[in-house]
Amino acid sequence: SQKIEQNSEALNIQEGKTATLTCNYINYSPAYLQWYRQDPGRGPVFLLLIRENEKEKRKERLKVTFDTTLKQSLFHITASQPADSATYLCAGSRAGNNRKLIWGLGTSLAVNP
Amino acid sequence: ETGVTQSPTHLIKTRGQQVTLRCSSQSGHNTVSWYQQALGQGPQFIFQYYREEENGRGNFPPRFSGLQFPNYSSELNVNALELDDSALYLCASSLEQAGTEAFFGQGTRLTVV
């Protein structure tokens, strides 16, 4: 079945370091991958979208990559801050069809001061 | 704030009862999607509405139904509530084109006892 997999283990890093989160897609060829941030009890907040023909996208301290060979997207937060602590979700969708985003379970990030 | 509002924010219902959750989409967005998110899980797609018609459905039984109104606001109805229906219910509005980001409301926390 189609699946988006994210590392279920929480990621703990020191403030100022770069956090790298992984999203793998299985039995699936998304045309778009999206990354969202979710705080406890709140809805996800959109961060970045990358298309399959884009290798890399940046927004301020955030960078996302899309590797169709490895079937993987990496999400980087540089110069991390305690305020970046949250769960980060990856979601994929196909071209020509926005009906269904397939979501990963999310990776919890804790940035320690 | 995303401009997507959901009501109520919290709700407690008894098994077997029926519930209606409401969502006002962001201005200009004609597509609304509903998701169920259990604790520690990623969002699970329930269905999507585009211009008042159901436009895709996930693996949820028929007792989950919905409506979209001419102003693009939406309702999610769940009949014959079961304990496993306890979850955070998220509404997301978007444009219908593929690869556009979804804007989520804060969610409705439903507890079935």
Chai-1 contact restraints between the chains, C-beta under 6 A:
chainA,res_idxA,chainB,res_idxB,connection_type,confidence,min_distance_angstrom,max_distance_angstrom,comment,restraint_id
A,Y32,B,G99,contact,1.0,0.0,6.0,A-B,restraint_1
A,R42,B,Q106,contact,1.0,0.0,6.0,A-B,restraint_2
A,G43,B,L90,contact,1.0,0.0,6.0,A-B,restraint_3
A,G43,B,F104,contact,1.0,0.0,6.0,A-B,restraint_4
A,G43,B,G105,contact,1.0,0.0,6.0,A-B,restraint_5
A,G43,B,Q106,contact,1.0,0.0,6.0,A-B,restraint_6
A,G43,B,G107,contact,1.0,0.0,6.0,A-B,restraint_7
A,P44,B,F104,contact,1.0,0.0,6.0,A-B,restraint_8
A,F46,B,E101,contact,1.0,0.0,6.0,A-B,restraint_9
A,L49,B,E101,contact,1.0,0.0,6.0,A-B,restraint_10
A,L89,B,G42,contact,1.0,0.0,6.0,A-B,restraint_11
A,A95,B,A98,contact,1.0,0.0,6.0,A-B,restraint_12
A,G96,B,A98,contact,1.0,0.0,6.0,A-B,restraint_13
A,N97,B,A98,contact,1.0,0.0,6.0,A-B,restraint_14
A,N98,B,E96,contact,1.0,0.0,6.0,A-B,restraint_15
A,N98,B,A98,contact,1.0,0.0,6.0,A-B,restraint_16
A,R99,B,Q48,contact,1.0,0.0,6.0,A-B,restraint_17
A,R99,B,N55,contact,1.0,0.0,6.0,A-B,restraint_18
A,R99,B,G56,contact,1.0,0.0,6.0,A-B,restraint_19
A,K100,B,F45,contact,1.0,0.0,6.0,A-B,restraint_20
A,K100,B,G56,contact,1.0,0.0,6.0,A-B,restraint_21
A,W103,B,G42,contact,1.0,0.0,6.0,A-B,restraint_22
A,W103,B,P43,contact,1.0,0.0,6.0,A-B,restraint_23
A,G104,B,G42,contact,1.0,0.0,6.0,A-B,restraint_24
A,L105,B,Q41,contact,1.0,0.0,6.0,A-B,restraint_25
A,L105,B,G42,contact,1.0,0.0,6.0,A-B,restraint_26
A,G106,B,G42,contact,1.0,0.0,6.0,A-B,restraint_27
